[in-house]
């Protein structure tokens, strides 16, 4: 009997901390609200005026659409072909006289892709292998193979991405890069290739059901991201209690799991991927 009681006490001691964690906000299930901060489209960002390079990359992508390679890559990451076709260019596509942007890449033999290394499934660090992998990386690798140049992956501070591009530390921003008016004015963009939205993720059972419920609450998002821009452009931003900015989305998600923020605003493709792969 004593041994039985000892075992029961040991089991109880193991269970109690788990219950306490749940009670203090360490949720393991999350939900995405029906309402969001707006739909958007992804494109590849190039330096302003690098039209010749952009057009060649776009031409190569469209060849991949036609022969099925792009659909194969999309199916690998999303389970089906999610790629947009026959979209319009956001910018003027007239290459200026003396535009050597394509020849610059061909001459140096490398194409440097700037990315946030914690933005799954577009581009991120595989925890098992330590390698950078992702949907955008696979697309870019195939484009480079067809152009006969080497793909180089360059992790960057997402908040400084435009500076990295302008300084020629990278040749493009290709990592779930959303189209907006500011980027259309400042950069040369490819055609949109993927649809996205800025979603609101909350713990299951949260009192937050709509954007209006964010009033007085603490939300988390990535610094320098389109999520931040979308939130700040919305009238609810003036009523949000606090906006926590993180270096990457994974850190924000971890704080949501720990109960340190009430909601997490993130790209739909990233948020959905986090939910389907989260093991906790």
Beta strands, then each sheet from edge to edge (+ up, - down):
strand 1: 30-32
strand 2: 39-46
strand 3: 110-115
strand 4: 118-119
strand 5: 123-125
strand 6: 132-133
strand 7: 150-155
strand 8: 172-178
strand 9: 188-189
strand 10: 194-203
strand 11: 218-222
strand 12: 242-246
strand 13: 263-267
sheet 1: 1+ 10- 2+ 8- 3- 7-
sheet 2: 1+ 10- 13+ 11+ 12+
sheet 3: 1+ 10- 2+ 9-
sheet 4: 4+ 5- 6+
end
